[in-house]
Amino acid sequence: MGRAALRIRLLGGAVLAATAVAGVLTLGAGTATRPLYKDASQPVPKRVADLLARMTLAEKVWQMTQVDKGFLSADADITKYRLGSLLSGGGSVPVPNEPAAWVAMTDAYQRAALKTRLGIPLIYGIDAVHGHNNVIGATIFPHNIGLGVTRDAALVRKIGRATAEEVAGTGIRWTFAPCVCVARNIRWGRTYESFSDEPKVASALGAAYVAGFQGPKLGGSPTSILATAKHYVADGGTDKGVNTGDASLSDKQVRSIYLPPFTAAVKQGVGSVMTSFSSIQGEKMHASTHWVTDVLKGELGFKGFVISDWAGVAQIDGDGSLYSFEDVDKGIDAGIDMVMVPQAYQLFQAVLTNEIQKGHIKRSRIDDAVRRILTVKFQLGLFEHPFADRAATKTIGSKAHRALARQAVRESLVLLKNAGHVLPLKKGQRIFVAGKNADDVGAQSGGWTITWQGSTGPITPGTSILQGLKQVAGKGARIDYSLDGRGAKGHDVAIAVLGEGPYAESNGDRPDDYGLNLDAADDVVISNLRKAHIPIVVVLVSGRPLVVTRELPSLKALVAAWLPGTEGAGVADVLFGRVKPTGKLARVWPRSAAQAALAPGEPGALFPYGFGLSYR
Ligand code: GLC
């Protein structure tokens, strides 16, 4: 039987719209033309209750389903299935990848969603983890490893706000950020996504980022975007720093090291939390009722919704199957509210529906999940403002945002050595620049930039470190460059910009000790520069501390620049002394690979937590 829509007019002019669909009779109040849930003057809980009561099981299941836009069989599936959420995974971009195309794409998706029976708007998520980093032309800020060095919560909040404006300007109102992970082993490929190996720093800066993204109140402005505290919990504490691995941690260790940043984010009002691929004592976080429901939702009182990681529910039983009944039962029962499928969405929906109809998953759990999702959508104002905020579109890559990013770069640098006060550079010096990361915006931005893994080269408008040096040195300055360091003879000082190329997630794992050293190309640069018998300053562009103990004696100065993003001139500001270095290490710098998991405060580090020099 199709839909039998019955309208009953009751005394007093109030109209109850009763819709009987597949035997599901729902009742809600409202006006003759507009149901209560569409009335923005009503309190959110009432709007949620009214809408939930009108929804069929199928509509509820689709609200819990998130699909990557690149895996849509047809855009019409959004309307056909009444999809609740889409995402752009790393690199899942429109062609051309420019703001206007993003706006056109997301608005079209939203129009498709609003055509559905109940007109529930989509919520679109993206990894804006250091600026709106999927979008060419967006401002790319330093990754969290550099922001942690600043200890500057006000700065991080401003960065969150600027990023939110750029994200909302493309019609997206949700970022899968901040990563509030505490990376305790630099072998981990996501070390650069961690503010610090100290929970208190990750807590303070994670909460500040949430405040920046969401604003004082979620949905308080058209550029307020939903933040996501991730990855819950202890993703940075796995054995040997293996990404998505197992953490042999006690409950006490998890609570003292890895949980505090989530407590702080929840206290700040974060609207979503993403579960981690990793496990603790063999229990997958995507299936942990203890950590997700009892602790996060129970003890911490988290009222937002829990989103899975990319196909994280499908990996619960570890048999490589896509969405077995067991996977879905465990994931949803653990407390996951929305599933980032993100490909086989028809399969996922069929399995979940089957498990509910069979009574393996309680309908009360489904209603709780959908209630949480709808609450955030109403709070965010999506029902009233479902489309791109075009006033914010022009902020993308703006001068103001780039100036903020440049300030963040300056504050994120750490001066680790400065023998003979070789820094700051002096005007008029003959400067020789070398190294693979000296003139490369892609390298200095790192992973999660334009594509998932990032890439070297001029991938997006920005200023390389070499370009920045030339800008700050001014006209008439003598600055020469070679990739391998040959040709330095006759100059007053050499600046070698070395370190790592871009990577993301497991591609950044370094299980082998040599992976933590400078690579062969960098050693060649240092060797060539040493032949010139001039002072050598190394600037390290990397997603983690690298083992430089062997090379250190031959360097006059060493500066950690981490992954500064598009505004490389911030590095030049410090090297030329326009501003003094203020950064203090937010993680231990190991003397050797054997110290990859050295905890803050443990003795023997090459440079201890909190170390950082400045100029006279
Ligand atoms: C990835 C990451 C997560 C990201 C998600 C969506 O696998 O683990 O941090 O938010 O997928 O791109």
Residues whose N, C-alpha, C, O or C-beta is under 5 A from the ligand:
A	BS01	GLC	G89 G90 D127 F176 D309 W310
